[in-house]
Amino acid sequence: MKEDLLGRQVVTQYATRDALVTASATLTNGTNTTLISGDSDYPLDILEITFANQSTASAQVTLKDDGTTVKTLEIPAGNTLELAKNIPILQGRKGGNWTLDMEDITGTTVVVEAVLMKNR
């Protein structure tokens, strides 16, 4: 626990700096793409994830935890969609990969960036 300047106990929502990792991936076709490879010591829980569609067509992107679908999102054309949940998206087990899949749409590019936390 930490204390603020007035001596009140404060619980922080996120872990210390060394427990946070970032990841990014670019989707340009229907090929499954790794967002981040698994950590053999810790599950990597997603704190925030952003999908930026740089194309003129909407795109459906699937977020997967070690091959299991977690969320399927429709990313509007020329827009950004951000998921910053009050609780992390928990990874099923340590060592698993977070991956992304998108339908094969010619000329469509979606950039995905995430902040993850090493957890126990």
N, C-alpha and C positions, 0 to 999 in steps of 0.2 A: 504494500500500500504506500501511496505517496500522500504528502500533505501539501495543501496550498499555503499561501502567505498568511492566512488567518488560522492555520492549524487544523483545518477540516480535512478529513481523509477523502482522497480522490481516487476513484477507480478509472483507469484509462481504458478506452475501448480497444486500443491496439497494443501489440507487443513492442518490445524494444527494437531499435533499428536493425540489429544483426539478425532478427527473426523475419524481416521482410525481404521479399524478392520480387523482381519485376520480370515480365515476359512480354514478348510481342511476336506476332506472326502476320503474314500477308496471304490472303486467300485470293487466287486468281482463276481457279477452275474447280472442278468437282472432286479434287484429290484430298483425302484426309490429311490434315496438316497438324504437326505437333506444336502446341502453344508453349509447353514447358515439359521437359523430361522429369520423371519422378525422382524424388530424393529418397534414398534407401533408409535414411534415419528418421525422417519426419513426413507426415502427410502435409501437402501444400494446399491450404484452404484459400479460396478466392475471396478477397475483401472487396475488390472493385474490378470491373471489367468493362471495357469500352469497345464498341464496334463502330468503325467509321466507313461508310459506304461511299466510295469516291466515284460511283458510276451513275448513269441515268436510269438504271433499272433497279427496282427493289431486289433484295436478296434474302433468302432464307438460310440462316447459319445455325448449325447444331453444335452445342458445347458438350463434349463427352469426357467422362472420367474413366480412364482405362478401358475405353470401348463402350461404356454404358452411357446412354443419352441422359443428360442432366437437364438441359433446356434447349428448346428450339425457338429461335427468334426471327422475326421478320424485320430486316433493317431497311428503312425507307431509302429511296434513291437520293443521293446527294446529302445524306444526313448522318448524324451520329446518335447512337443509342448507348446510354451508360447504365450499368447495373451497379449500384452501391447500396447493398442491402444492410439492414441493421444487424443482421447476423451473417457470418461468412457462409459461402457455399462450401460445405465440407467435402473433402476428398475421402473416398471410401477406404483407402488404405495407403500406407507409405509405399513409395516405390512406383506407384502408378503414374502414367502420363496423362496430362490434360491435352486433349486434341480438339480440333475444329473440323467441321465438314460443311461444305456449301454445295448447292446444286451447280451444275456446270452451265454457266451463263456467259456467252462470249462477250468480252470487253468489260467484265465486271471485276472490280477489285475491292476487297474489304480488308481493312487493317484492324487488327485486334490487339489491344494492349491491356495488361492486367497487373494488379498488385496482389501478391499472395503472401500468406503468413505460414512460416514453419510452425506446426502445432504438434501436440502430443495426443 
